[in-house]
Every structure is written in C-alpha cells, then in structure tokens.
C-alpha cells in the first residue's frame, strides 16, 4: 500500500474489506451481536440458532466487514479452523451468565490460540462478555481471569462487557477491533 493509498484509507476516502470470525459457544449471543451492526433494513426480527455458519456484512469507520458467524454447537466447532487463515480479526462471544461452561470456553480459546493458522499471527481478538444484564453474570475482569487472558502476550485483545439485546458495550468493542485491524492492515501493506 503506497503512501497515497494509506492516507486515503485513514482519511476514509477508500473503503477496505476485512473478514472477521465470530465464534463462541452456542447461545452466547453471536448472531444477535452481528444483527445489531447490520443496516436497519437488513436486521432480522427473530434470531434463530445458527447451523453451520452464516455470512453477514456490516460497516464501521470505512471498513467493510464480512463476518463469518459460526455455530457454537459442539458438532460444528471443528468448522471454525477452516476460516482462521483468511480472517483479519476474531470476535469471541462469551455468555457471562453461563459460569458452568466457562471451562469449555477456555478449552476452545486454548485450541484457537494454539492453531497453526493463528499462533504465529498478531491477529486482534475482541471478547464480548455478553449478557452482562443477567443476575449472575460474571464481570469482564472475572471472565478475563477465568480464561487467563493476561497470558496472551503476542496478540492484541480487548474484553468488553455487552448486552446484545440493548446494544450496550457493542460499539465500544467494534471500535477497538476496527482500530486494531486498521493498524494491522497498514503495517502489513
């Protein structure tokens, strides 16, 4: 990317297309989060569980996102790794009220971080501690501690408490991810 193209990109004259992988256990709120970012006319009124994966598109700060919304059911989690190589960022959604499955989330995160298509890349990971409005929800700090996020030294990461139904915390998280992806794209090109 030449100087003029970098300048045009930063000034918002040129739109860049990026791929993000949206992963997490089933019923964590992945599809509801993605639905929040779609244009009004493209939003769906009723979210149904994802089977396999869905491809959704949304825009943020002159980045055009193609989001691969992956099913979180156990039998579909093996599909995730087929999309690691071509993604520019990862959105990992965690149901903060599902304390029992936090161990499963940690196992899936560890598998992700050790995968050959991820381990040697400085790919940004945005964690949404979703369903923060639930009575027994864990705080972002407790989720981060439970998942050992402080041990991730080679990738930028951020955790954002969120409520996919009201939109609380979503914009802040995607703004962070957008900035990280911009920095990665500009440095790489």
N, C-alpha and C positions, 0 to 999 in steps of 0.2 A: 504494500500500500504506500503510494507516494505521499509526499508532504501535503499536496493539494487535496488528495483524497482523505487523508487523516483530518485535515482542517474542515473539509466539507462534512465529514462524518460527525465531528464534535460539534459543529455549528448546527447540525440537524438537517442539513441540505440533502444528505444522502442517507437512505434507509438501509440498514443492514439486516439480513435474515439470520436468525440463530435457532438452534434446536435445543430444547430443554427436555429433560426426562423427569416426569412427575411420578414418584414412587412412594410407597408406604404400605402398611398392612391394609387389608380390606376394612372398609367402614371408617377410615381415618378422616375422610373429607376431601380427597384429591380432586374428584370431579366437581364438587361444589366450589372449591377454590378456583379452579380453572374457569368455571362458569361465570364467576364474579368478574373476571377480566375481559370477557368477550363483549363485543358491541351489543347494545340493548336489543337489537332486532335478532341477534343470534343466540341470545340466552335461552335456556330451556327452563320451563316452569317446574318440572319434576325430574329430579336426578335419580337415575337407576344405577344399580351396581354395574361396574364395568366388567365385561367379559373379554379377556384378551387385552386389548388396548383400544383407545380412541385417539385420534389426531385432532387437535384443536389449535386454533390460531388466535393470537391477540397481539396488541401493540403496546409498547411502553417506551417513551422517550426516543423515538425514531429507531427503535429496534423492533423488528417484526419477529415475534416468537412463534415457532411451531412447537407445540407442547405434545409430547407423547405421554398421554395419561394412561399409565399401566395398571392393570388389575392387581390388587393386593392379595387375592386369594392364593393360598399355598400352591395350588397346582399350576398357577400362571406365573409365579415369581421367577421361574427359570427364563422367561421371555425377557426380563429386564436386561440381562447382559448382552443381548443382541443389539441393543441401542446405545451402549456405552461409548463405543468408538466414535460415533458421529455427533455426540451431544456437546454443547458448549457450557452447559450448566446443569445442575441437578436440584430439583425441589423435592425434599424428603418430608412427607407429611406424617405427623405422629398424633395419634389420638391421646391427648394429655390426660383424659379421664380413664384410660384403659391401662391401669397400673400393672395388671397381671401380664399383659403382653409386651411390656417394655423390654423384657429379656429377649423376646423374639425379634423386636425392632433392633436391639443391639446386635444380635446374630446376623440379621440381614445387612446392617450397616457395615459390620466387620467383613462380610463376604464382598460387599461392594468395594470397600477400600483396598482389599487385597487382590481384586481382579486385575489381570494384566493390562486391560484397556483403561483402567482408572489409576492404578497405583503410581504410575510414573508421570502423571499429568497434574498440572496445577489447576484443576477444574473446580470452580466455585460450587459450594453446596449450601443451599438455603434450607434450613429446617423450620418448618412451621409446627409449633406446639399448638395444635388445633383443639377446638372445643374447650377453650380456656374458661368459658362461662359455666361449665358444669361444676357441680358442687364439690366433687372430689378431684378436680383437675390438679395435676402437678404443675408447679411453676416452671418457667423456662430454665431457671437455674437448676432445679431438681432433675429435669429431663436431661440437661447437658451433663450433669454429674452422673446420672444413671447410664448414659450412653458413652461416657468417657470422651466427650467431645474435646476436652482440653488436651488430649493426646494427639489430636490431628494437627500436625505441625506443617505439613507440606501442601496444604490446600486452604484457600480462604473459605471460612464458613461463618455462618450467622444463624442465630436462632431467634425466631420471632413468635411471641405468643399471639395466637389468632383465634378468630371466630369466623368460620367460613359463611355462616348464615347472615351475620350482620356486616361482614367485611372488615371488622376490627383487626388491625395488625397486618393485613394482606398487602396494602400498598407499600408500607414501610419495607417489608421483606422483598418485594419485587423490585423496588427502587435500588436496594442494596445489590441484588443479583444483577440487575441491568448495569450498574456501575462496574461490578466485577467483570462481567462479560465484556464490556467495552474496553476495559484495561487489558484484558487478555487478548482480544482481537487486535488491538492497536499494537501491542508489544510483539505479537506473533507475526504480524504482516509487515 
